[in-house]
Amino acid sequence: YDFTNLLPRLLNFRTAASASIVLGFLYMPWRLMENPNTLFSVLNNVGAFIGPATGILIADYYIVRRGHLEVADLYRANSAYWAHRGYNYWTLGVLFVSTGFCVAGQFVSAIGWAYEYASVFGIILGFGLYFAILPLARRSPIASAFKPIGDTGVENADLAFSAGIDDLTAAAPTHTE
């Protein structure tokens, strides 16, 4: 499903699955096991991309949104999460800078540690840079993308039911700005 979301006008589930099979074969994952250095290099590259993205998501959910999301708006165009034509350039900038720094450690020996520990360092760097750009982002034209809106989700109703709470509004935490 993720591959179909990349190009929804061109790919349906069947063509995306076929493309994934072909790409997986061309990638030749069995070749990664021939040399441990190759395997660790691939894992470091994956960590260099996933680490910063994870740090950004953690900072956004817990710091910016304070655990509140309007889930339906995540899937709507022109909602509070839409930013600029569907892209949040502040967040993408943090992702590119933090990923670039981690990957640069592969080529620059002075920061080689950033590449060796890319998955952990990337989380810290992505979180820190995202937190650092918040004052600028909140004054930008897409400032509404950086406001906590919504609630903590329908899972609260499930938790309240299992805890035996009848009045969910009395038990729900209130959110004020």
Contact map, one row per residue, 1 for C-alpha under 8 A:
111110000000100100000000000000000000000000000000000000000000000000000000000000000000000000000000000000000000000000000000000000000000000000000000000000000000000000000000000000000
111111000000000000000000000000000000000000000000000000000000000000000000000000000000000000000000000000000000000000000000000000000000000000000000000000000000000000000000000000000
111111100010000100010000000000000000000000000000000000000000000000000000000000000000000000000000000000000000000000000000000000000000000000000000000000000000000000000000000000000
111111110011100100000000000000000000000000000000000000000000000000000000000000000000000000000000000000000000000000000000000000000000000000000000000000000000000000000000000000000
111111110000000000000000000000000000000000000000000000000000000000000000000000000000000000000000000000000000000000000000000000000000000000000000000000000000000000000000000000000
011111110000000000000000000000000000000000000000000000000000000000000000000000000000000000000000000000000000000000000000000000000000000000000000000000000000000000000000000000000
001111111110000000000000000000000000000000000000000000000000000000000000000000000000000000000000000000000000000000000000000000000000000000000000000000000000000000000000000000000
000111111111000000000000000000000000000000000000000000000000000000000000000000000000000000000000000000000000000000000000000000000000000000000000000000000000000000000000000000000
000000111111000000000000000000000000000000000000000000000000000000000000000000000000000000000000000000000000000000000000000000000000000000000000000000000000000000000000000000000
000000111111000000000000000000000000000000000000000000000000000000000000000000000000000000000000000000000000000000000000000000000000000000000000000000000000000000000000000000000
001100111111111100000000000000000000000000000000000000000000000000000000000000000000000000000000000000000000000000000000000000000000000000000000000000000000000000000000000000000
000100011111111100000000000000000000000000000000000000000000000000000000000000000000000000000000000000000000000000000000000000000000000000000000000000000000000000000000000000000
100100000011111110000000000000000000000000000000000000000000000000000000000000000000000000000000000000000000000000000000000000000000000000000000000000000000000000000000000000000
000000000011111111000000000000000000000000000000000000000000000000000000000000000000000000000000000000000000000000000000000000000000000000000000000000000000000000000000000000000
000000000011111111100000000000000000000000000000000000000000000000000000000000000000000000000000000000000000000000000000000000000000000000000000000000000000000000000000000000000
101100000011111111110000000000000000000000000000000000000000000000000000000000000000000000000000000000000000000000000000000000000000000000000000000000000000000000000000000000000
000000000000111111111000000000000000000000000000000000000000000000000000000000000000000000000000000000000000000000000000000000000000000000000000000000000000000000000000000000000
000000000000011111111100000000000000000000000000000000000000000000000000000000000000000000000000000000000000000000000000000000000000000000000000000000000000000000000000000000000
000000000000001111111110000000000000000000000000000000000000000000000000000000000000000000000000000000000000000000000000000000000000000000000000000000000000000000000000000000000
001000000000000111111111000000000000000000000000000000000000000000000000000000000000000000000000000000000000000000000000000000000000000000000000000000000000000000000000000000000
000000000000000011111111100000000000000000000000000000000000000000000000000000000000000000000000000000000000000000000000000000000000000000000000000000000000000000000000000000000
000000000000000001111111110000000000000000000000000000000000000000000000000000000000000000000000000000000000000000000000000000000000000000000000000000000000000000000000000000000
000000000000000000111111111000000000000000000000000000000000000000000000000000000000000000000000000000000000000000000000000000000000000000000000000000000000000000000000000000000
000000000000000000011111111110000000000000000000000000000000000000000000000000000000000000000000000000000000000000000000000000000000000000000000000000000000000000000000000000000
000000000000000000001111111110000000000000000000000000000000000000000000000000000000000000000000000000000000000000000000000000000000000000000000000000000000000000000000000000000
000000000000000000000111111100000000000000000000000000000000000000000000000000000000000000000000000000000000000000000000000000000000000000000000000000000000000000000000000000000
000000000000000000000011111110000000000000000000000000000000000000000000000000000000000000000000000000000000000000000000000000000000000000000000000000000000000000000000000000000
000000000000000000000001111111110000000000000000000000000000000000000000000000000000000000000000000000000000000000000000000000000000000000000000000000000000000000000000000000000
000000000000000000000001101111111000000000000000000000000000000000000000000000000000000000000000000000000000000000000000000000000000000000000000000000000000000000000000000000000
000000000000000000000000000111111100000000000000000000000000000000000000000000000000000000000000000000000000000000000000000000000000000000000000000000000000000000000000000000000
000000000000000000000000000111111110000000000000000000000000000000000000000000000000000000000000000000000000000000000000000000000000000000000000000000000000000000000000000000000
000000000000000000000000000111111111011000000000000000000000000000000000000000000000000000000000000000000000000000000000000000000000000000000000000000000000000000000000000000000
000000000000000000000000000011111111011000000000000000000000000000000000000000000000000000000000000000000000000000000000000000000000000000000000000000000000000000000000000000000
000000000000000000000000000001111111010000000000000000000000000000000000000000000000000000000000000000000000000000000000000000000000000000000000000000000000000000000000000000000
000000000000000000000000000000111111111000000000000000000000000000000000000000000000000000000000000000000000000000000000000000000000000000000000000000000000000000000000000000000
000000000000000000000000000000011111111100000000000000000000000000000000000000000000000000000000000000000000000000000000000000000000000000000000000000000000000000000000000000000
000000000000000000000000000000000011111110000000000000000000000000000000000000000000000000000000000000000000000000000000000000000000000000000000000000000000000000000000000000000
000000000000000000000000000000011111111111000000000000000000000000000000000000000000000000000000000000000000000000000000000000000000000000000000000000000000000000000000000000000
000000000000000000000000000000011011111111100000000000000000000000000000000000000000000000000000000000000000000000000000000000000000000000000000000000000000000000000000000000000
000000000000000000000000000000000001111111110000000000000000000000000000000000000000000000000000000000000000000000000000000000000000000000000000000000000000000000000000000000000
000000000000000000000000000000000000111111111000000000000000000000000000000000000000000000000000000000000000000000000000000000000000000000000000000000000000000000000000000000000
000000000000000000000000000000000000011111111100000000000000000000000000000000000000000000000000000000000000000000000000000000000000000000000000000000000000000000000000000000000
000000000000000000000000000000000000001111111110000000000000000000000000000000000000000000000000000000000000000000000000000000000000000000000000000000000000000000000000000000000
000000000000000000000000000000000000000111111111000000000000000000000000000000000000000000000000000000000000000000111110000000000000000000000000000000000000000000000000000000000
000000000000000000000000000000000000000011111111100000000000000000000000000000000000000000000000000000100000000000100100000000000000000000000000000000000000000000000000000000000
000000000000000000000000000000000000000001111111110000000000000000000000000000000000000000000000000000000000000000000010000000000000000000000000000000000000000000000000000000000
000000000000000000000000000000000000000000111111111000000000000000000000000000000000000000000000000000000000000000000111010000000000000000000000000000000000000000000000000000000
000000000000000000000000000000000000000000011111111100000000000000000000000000000000000000000000001001100000000000100110010000000000000000000000000000000000000000000000000000000
000000000000000000000000000000000000000000001111111110000000000000000000000000000000000000000000001000000000000000000010010000000000000000000000000000000000000000000000000000000
000000000000000000000000000000000000000000000111111111000000000000000000000000000000000000000000000000000000000000000010010000000000000000000000000000000000000000000000000000000
000000000000000000000000000000000000000000000011111111100000000000000000000000000000000000000000000000000000000000000111111001000000000000000000000000000000000000000000000000000
000000000000000000000000000000000000000000000001111111110000000000000000000000000000000000000010011000000000000000000010011111100000000000000000000000000000000000000000000000000
000000000000000000000000000000000000000000000000111111111000000000000000000000000000000000000010000000000000000000000000011001000000000000000000000000000000000000000000000000000
000000000000000000000000000000000000000000000000011111111100000000000000000000000000000000000000000000000000000000000000001001000000000000000000000000000000000000000000000000000
000000000000000000000000000000000000000000000000001111111110000000000000000000000000000000000000000000000000000000000000011111110000000000000000000000000000000000000000000000000
000000000000000000000000000000000000000000000000000111111111000000000000000000000000000000100110000000000000000000000000001001100100000000000000000000000000000000000000000000000
000000000000000000000000000000000000000000000000000011111111100000000000000000000000000000000000000000000000000000000000000000100000000000000000000000000000000000000000000000000
000000000000000000000000000000000000000000000000000001111111111000000000000000000000000000000000000000000000000000000000000000100000000000000000000000000000000000000000000000000
000000000000000000000000000000000000000000000000000000111111111100000000000000000000000000000000000000000000000000000000000000100110000000000000000000000000000000000000000000000
000000000000000000000000000000000000000000000000000000011111111110000000000000000000000000000000000000000000000000000000000000000100000000000000000000000000000000000000000000000
000000000000000000000000000000000000000000000000000000001111111111110000000000000000000000000000000000000000000000000000000000000000000000000000000000000000000000000000000000000
000000000000000000000000000000000000000000000000000000000111111111100000000000000000000000000000000000000000000000000000000000000000000000000000000000000000000000000000000000000
000000000000000000000000000000000000000000000000000000000111111111100000000000000000000000000000000000000000000000000000000000000010000000000000000000000000000000000000000000000
000000000000000000000000000000000000000000000000000000000011111111000000000000000000000000000000000000000000000000000000000000000000000000000000011100000000000000000000000000000
000000000000000000000000000000000000000000000000000000000001111111111000000000000000000000000000000000000000000000000000000000000000000000000000011110000000000000000000000000000
000000000000000000000000000000000000000000000000000000000000111111110000000000000000000000000000000000000000000000000000000000000000000000000000000100000000000000000000000000000
000000000000000000000000000000000000000000000000000000000000111011111000000000000000000000000000000000000000000000000000000000000000000000000000000100110000000000000000000000000
000000000000000000000000000000000000000000000000000000000000100011111100000000000000000000000000000000000000000000000000000000000000000000000000000111111000000000000000000000000
000000000000000000000000000000000000000000000000000000000000000010111110000000000000000000000000000000000000000000000000000000000000000000000000000111111000000000000000000000000
000000000000000000000000000000000000000000000000000000000000000000011111110000000000000000000000000000000000000000000000000000000000000000000000000011101000000000000000000000000
000000000000000000000000000000000000000000000000000000000000000000001111111000000000000000000000000000000000000000000000000000000000000000000000000001001000000000000000000000000
000000000000000000000000000000000000000000000000000000000000000000000111111100000000000000000000000000000000000000000000000000000000000000000000000000000000000000000000000000000
000000000000000000000000000000000000000000000000000000000000000000000111111110111000000000000000000000000000000000000000000000000000000000000000000000000000000000000000000000000
000000000000000000000000000000000000000000000000000000000000000000000111111100101000000000000000000000000000000000000000000000000000000000000000000000000000000000000000000000000
000000000000000000000000000000000000000000000000000000000000000000000011111110000000000000000000000000000000000000000000000000000000000000000000000000000000000000000000000000000
000000000000000000000000000000000000000000000000000000000000000000000001111111100100000000000000000000000000000000000000000000000000000000000000000000000000000000000000000000000
000000000000000000000000000000000000000000000000000000000000000000000000101111100100010000000000000000000000000000000000000000000000000000000000000000000000000000000000000000000
000000000000000000000000000000000000000000000000000000000000000000000000000111111110110000000000000000000000000000000000000000000000000000000000000000000000000000000000000000000
000000000000000000000000000000000000000000000000000000000000000000000000110111111100000000000000000000000000000000000000000000000000000000000000000000000000000000000000000000000
000000000000000000000000000000000000000000000000000000000000000000000000100001111110000000000000000000000000000000000000000000000000000000000001100000000000000000000000000000000
000000000000000000000000000000000000000000000000000000000000000000000000110001111110010000000000000000000000000000000000000000000000000000000001100000000000000000000000000000000
000000000000000000000000000000000000000000000000000000000000000000000000000111111111111100000000000000000000000000000000000000000000000000000000100000000000000000000000000000000
000000000000000000000000000000000000000000000000000000000000000000000000000001011111111100000000000000000000000000000000000000000000000000000111100000000000000000000000000000000
000000000000000000000000000000000000000000000000000000000000000000000000000000000111111110000000000000000000000000000000000000000000000000000100000000000000000000000000000000000
000000000000000000000000000000000000000000000000000000000000000000000000000001000111111000000000000000000000000000000000000000000000000000000000000000000000000000000000000000000
000000000000000000000000000000000000000000000000000000000000000000000000000011001111111100000000000000000000000000000000000000000000000000000000000000000000000000000000000000000
000000000000000000000000000000000000000000000000000000000000000000000000000000000111111110010000000000000000000000000000000000000000000000000000000000000000000000000000000000000
000000000000000000000000000000000000000000000000000000000000000000000000000000000111011111110000000000000000000000000000000000000000000000000100100000000000000000000000000000000
000000000000000000000000000000000000000000000000000000000000000000000000000000000001001111111000000000000000000000000000000000000000000000000000000000000000000000000000000000000
000000000000000000000000000000000000000000000000000000000000000000000000000000000000000111111100000000000000000000000000000000000000100010000000000000000000000000000000000000000
000000000000000000000000000000000000000000000000000000010000000000000000000000000000000111111110000000000000000000000000000000000100000000000000000000000000000000000000000000000
000000000000000000000000000000000000000000000000000000000000000000000000000000000000001111111111000000000000000000000000000000000000000000000000000000000000000000000000000000000
000000000000000000000000000000000000000000000000000000000000000000000000000000000000000011111111100000000000000000000000000000000000000000000000000000000000000000000000000000000
000000000000000000000000000000000000000000000000000000010000000000000000000000000000000001111111110000000000000000000000000001001100000000000000000000000000000000000000000000000
000000000000000000000000000000000000000000000000000110010000000000000000000000000000000000111111111000000000000000000000000001000000000000000000000000000000000000000000000000000
000000000000000000000000000000000000000000000000000000000000000000000000000000000000000000011111111100000000000000000000000000000000000000000000000000000000000000000000000000000
000000000000000000000000000000000000000000000000000000000000000000000000000000000000000000001111111110000000000000000000000000000000000000000000000000000000000000000000000000000
000000000000000000000000000000000000000000000000000100000000000000000000000000000000000000000111111111000000000000000000010011001000000000000000000000000000000000000000000000000
000000000000000000000000000000000000000000000001100100000000000000000000000000000000000000000011111111100000000000000000010000000000000000000000000000000000000000000000000000000
000000000000000000000000000000000000000000000000000000000000000000000000000000000000000000000001111111110000000000000000000000000000000000000000000000000000000000000000000000000
000000000000000000000000000000000000000000000000000000000000000000000000000000000000000000000000111111111000000001000000000000000000000000000000000000000000000000000000000000000
000000000000000000000000000000000000000000000001000000000000000000000000000000000000000000000000011111111100000001100100110000000000000000000000000000000000000000000000000000000
000000000000000000000000000000000000000000001001000000000000000000000000000000000000000000000000001111111110000001100100000000000000000000000000000000000000000000000000000000000
000000000000000000000000000000000000000000000000000000000000000000000000000000000000000000000000000111111111001100100000000000000000000000000000000000000000000000000000000000000
000000000000000000000000000000000000000000000000000000000000000000000000000000000000000000000000000011111111111111110000000000000000000000000000000000000000000000000000000000000
000000000000000000000000000000000000000000000000000000000000000000000000000000000000000000000000000001111111100100100000000000000000000000000000000000000000000000000000000000000
000000000000000000000000000000000000000000000000000000000000000000000000000000000000000000000000000000111111100100000000000000000000000000000000000000000000000000000000000000000
000000000000000000000000000000000000000000000000000000000000000000000000000000000000000000000000000000011111111100000000000000000000000000000000000000000000000000000000000000000
000000000000000000000000000000000000000000000000000000000000000000000000000000000000000000000000000000001111111100000000000000000000000000000000000000000000000000000000000000000
000000000000000000000000000000000000000000000000000000000000000000000000000000000000000000000000000000001001111110000000000000000000000000000000000000000000000000000000000000000
000000000000000000000000000000000000000000000000000000000000000000000000000000000000000000000000000000011001111111100000000000000000000000000000000000000000000000000000000000000
000000000000000000000000000000000000000000000000000000000000000000000000000000000000000000000000000000011111111111110000000000000000000000000000000000000000000000000000000000000
000000000000000000000000000000000000000000000000000000000000000000000000000000000000000000000000000000001000011111111100000000000000000000000000000000000000000000000000000000000
000000000000000000000000000000000000000000000000000000000000000000000000000000000000000000000000000011101000001111111100110000000000000000000000000000000000000000000000000000000
000000000000000000000000000000000000000000011001000000000000000000000000000000000000000000000000000001111100001111111100000000000000000000000000000000000000000000000000000000000
000000000000000000000000000000000000000000010000000000000000000000000000000000000000000000000000000000001000000111111100000000000000000000000000000000000000000000000000000000000
000000000000000000000000000000000000000000010000000000000000000000000000000000000000000000000000000000000000000011111111110000000000000000000000000000000000000000000000000000000
000000000000000000000000000000000000000000011011001000000000000000000000000000000000000000000000000001100000000011111111110000000000000000000000000000000000000000000000000000000
000000000000000000000000000000000000000000010111111100000000000000000000000000000000000000000000000000000000000000001111111000000000000000000000000000000000000000000000000000000
000000000000000000000000000000000000000000000010001000000000000000000000000000000000000000000000000000000000000000001111111100000000000000000000000000000000000000000000000000000
000000000000000000000000000000000000000000000000001000000000000000000000000000000000000000000000000001000000000001001111111110000000000000000000000000000000000000000000000000000
000000000000000000000000000000000000000000000011111110100000000000000000000000000000000000000000011001000000000001001111111111000000000000000000000000000000000000000000000000000
000000000000000000000000000000000000000000000000001111110000000000000000000000000000000000000000000000000000000000000011111111100000000000000000000000000000000000000000000000000
000000000000000000000000000000000000000000000000000100100000000000000000000000000000000000000000000000000000000000000001111111110000000000000000000000000000000000000000000000000
000000000000000000000000000000000000000000000000000100100000000000000000000000000000000000000000010000000000000000000000111111111000000000000000000000000000000000000000000000000
000000000000000000000000000000000000000000000000001111110000000000000000000000000000000000000110010000000000000000000000011111111100000000000000000000000000000000000000000000000
000000000000000000000000000000000000000000000000000100111110000000000000000000000000000000000000000000000000000000000000001111111110000000000000000000000000000000000000000000000
000000000000000000000000000000000000000000000000000000100000000000000000000000000000000000000000000000000000000000000000000111111111000000000000000000000000000000000000000000000
000000000000000000000000000000000000000000000000000000000000000000000000000000000000000000000100010000000000000000000000000011111111100000000000000000000000000000000000000000000
000000000000000000000000000000000000000000000000000000010011000000000000000000000000000000100100000000000000000000000000000001111111110000000000000000000000000000000000000000000
000000000000000000000000000000000000000000000000000000000010001000000000000000000000000000000000000000000000000000000000000000111111110000000000000000000000000000000000000000000
000000000000000000000000000000000000000000000000000000000000000000000000000000000000000000000000000000000000000000000000000000011111111000000000000000000000000000000000000000000
000000000000000000000000000000000000000000000000000000000000000000000000000000000000000001000000000000000000000000000000000000001111111110000000000000000000000000000000000000000
000000000000000000000000000000000000000000000000000000000000000000000000000000000000000000000000000000000000000000000000000000000111111111000000010000000000000000000000000000000
000000000000000000000000000000000000000000000000000000000000000000000000000000000000000000000000000000000000000000000000000000000001111111100000000000000000000000000000000000000
000000000000000000000000000000000000000000000000000000000000000000000000000000000000000000000000000000000000000000000000000000000000111111110000000000000000000000000000000000000
000000000000000000000000000000000000000000000000000000000000000000000000000000000000000001000000000000000000000000000000000000000000111111110110010000000000000000000000000000000
000000000000000000000000000000000000000000000000000000000000000000000000000000000000000000000000000000000000000000000000000000000000011111110111010000000000000000000000000000000
000000000000000000000000000000000000000000000000000000000000000000000000000000000000000000000000000000000000000000000000000000000000001111111010000000000000000000000000000000000
000000000000000000000000000000000000000000000000000000000000000000000000000000000000000000000000000000000000000000000000000000000000000111111110000000000000000000000000000000000
000000000000000000000000000000000000000000000000000000000000000000000000000000000000000000000000000000000000000000000000000000000000000000111111000000000000000000000000000000000
000000000000000000000000000000000000000000000000000000000000000000000000000000000011000100000000000000000000000000000000000000000000000011011111110000000000000000000000000000000
000000000000000000000000000000000000000000000000000000000000000000000000000000000010000000000000000000000000000000000000000000000000000011111111111000000000000000000000000000000
000000000000000000000000000000000000000000000000000000000000000000000000000000011010000000000000000000000000000000000000000000000000000001001111111000000000000000000000000000000
000000000000000000000000000000000000000000000000000000000000000000000000000000011110000100000000000000000000000000000000000000000000000000000111111000000000000000000000000000000
000000000000000000000000000000000000000000000000000000000000000110000000000000000000000000000000000000000000000000000000000000000000010011000111111100000000000000000000000000000
000000000000000000000000000000000000000000000000000000000000000110000000000000000000000000000000000000000000000000000000000000000000000000000011111110000000000000000000000000000
000000000000000000000000000000000000000000000000000000000000000111111000000000000000000000000000000000000000000000000000000000000000000000000000011111000000000000000000000000000
000000000000000000000000000000000000000000000000000000000000000010011100000000000000000000000000000000000000000000000000000000000000000000000000001111100000000000000000000000000
000000000000000000000000000000000000000000000000000000000000000000011110000000000000000000000000000000000000000000000000000000000000000000000000000111111000000000000000000000000
000000000000000000000000000000000000000000000000000000000000000000111100000000000000000000000000000000000000000000000000000000000000000000000000000011111000000000000000000000000
000000000000000000000000000000000000000000000000000000000000000000111000000000000000000000000000000000000000000000000000000000000000000000000000000001111111000000000000000000000
000000000000000000000000000000000000000000000000000000000000000000011110000000000000000000000000000000000000000000000000000000000000000000000000000001111111000000000000000000000
000000000000000000000000000000000000000000000000000000000000000000000000000000000000000000000000000000000000000000000000000000000000000000000000000000011111110000000000000000000
000000000000000000000000000000000000000000000000000000000000000000000000000000000000000000000000000000000000000000000000000000000000000000000000000000011111111000000000000000000
000000000000000000000000000000000000000000000000000000000000000000000000000000000000000000000000000000000000000000000000000000000000000000000000000000011111111100000000000100000
000000000000000000000000000000000000000000000000000000000000000000000000000000000000000000000000000000000000000000000000000000000000000000000000000000000111111110000001000000000
000000000000000000000000000000000000000000000000000000000000000000000000000000000000000000000000000000000000000000000000000000000000000000000000000000000111111111000000000000000
000000000000000000000000000000000000000000000000000000000000000000000000000000000000000000000000000000000000000000000000000000000000000000000000000000000011111111100000000000000
000000000000000000000000000000000000000000000000000000000000000000000000000000000000000000000000000000000000000000000000000000000000000000000000000000000001111111111101001000000
000000000000000000000000000000000000000000000000000000000000000000000000000000000000000000000000000000000000000000000000000000000000000000000000000000000000111111111100000000000
000000000000000000000000000000000000000000000000000000000000000000000000000000000000000000000000000000000000000000000000000000000000000000000000000000000000011111111000000000000
000000000000000000000000000000000000000000000000000000000000000000000000000000000000000000000000000000000000000000000000000000000000000000000000000000000000001111111000000000000
000000000000000000000000000000000000000000000000000000000000000000000000000000000000000000000000000000000000000000000000000000000000000000000000000000000000000111111100000000000
000000000000000000000000000000000000000000000000000000000000000000000000000000000000000000000000000000000000000000000000000000000000000000000000000000000000000111111111001000000
000000000000000000000000000000000000000000000000000000000000000000000000000000000000000000000000000000000000000000000000000000000000000000000000000000000000000110011111000000000
000000000000000000000000000000000000000000000000000000000000000000000000000000000000000000000000000000000000000000000000000000000000000000000000000000000000000000001111111000000
000000000000000000000000000000000000000000000000000000000000000000000000000000000000000000000000000000000000000000000000000000000000000000000000000000000000100100001111111100000
000000000000000000000000000000000000000000000000000000000000000000000000000000000000000000000000000000000000000000000000000000000000000000000000000000000000000000000011111100000
000000000000000000000000000000000000000000000000000000000000000000000000000000000000000000000000000000000000000000000000000000000000000000000000000000000000000000000011111100000
000000000000000000000000000000000000000000000000000000000000000000000000000000000000000000000000000000000000000000000000000000000000000000000000000000000000000100001011111110000
000000000000000000000000000000000000000000000000000000000000000000000000000000000000000000000000000000000000000000000000000000000000000000000000000000000001000000000001111111000
000000000000000000000000000000000000000000000000000000000000000000000000000000000000000000000000000000000000000000000000000000000000000000000000000000000000000000000000001111100
000000000000000000000000000000000000000000000000000000000000000000000000000000000000000000000000000000000000000000000000000000000000000000000000000000000000000000000000000111110
000000000000000000000000000000000000000000000000000000000000000000000000000000000000000000000000000000000000000000000000000000000000000000000000000000000000000000000000000011111
000000000000000000000000000000000000000000000000000000000000000000000000000000000000000000000000000000000000000000000000000000000000000000000000000000000000000000000000000001111
000000000000000000000000000000000000000000000000000000000000000000000000000000000000000000000000000000000000000000000000000000000000000000000000000000000000000000000000000000111
